[in-house]
């Protein structure tokens, strides 16, 4: 009887952990706009997870910055305070980007990532 109770409790704990882990994952959101703030020499949030068809809009809150894909697939003009740049992500993949003035490819310094998942 004791082994049965331990087994039942273990299975319940595993189920609860599975539910919590599933809820904690970022859920891709399709067909909408997700905003990334540019401030204090960083992109916030640094990583966004979206579904295909989502537009990511970067909003410069202060300073002079750019948004440039590491693979060259998108690039903004230099942005000043209140400047905006957007790009629609239609295909699944991981897209690293950086500020041309304050960062570099490979996640160096002022950089971020857009993860597009189905």
Secondary structure, DSSP 8 states (H G I E B T S, - for coil): -HHHHHHHHHHHHHHHHHHHHHHHS-----SSEEEEEEETTEEESSEEEE-TTEEEEEEE-SS-B--EETTSS-B---B-TT-EEEEEE-S-EEEEEEEEEEEETTTEEEEEEEEE--
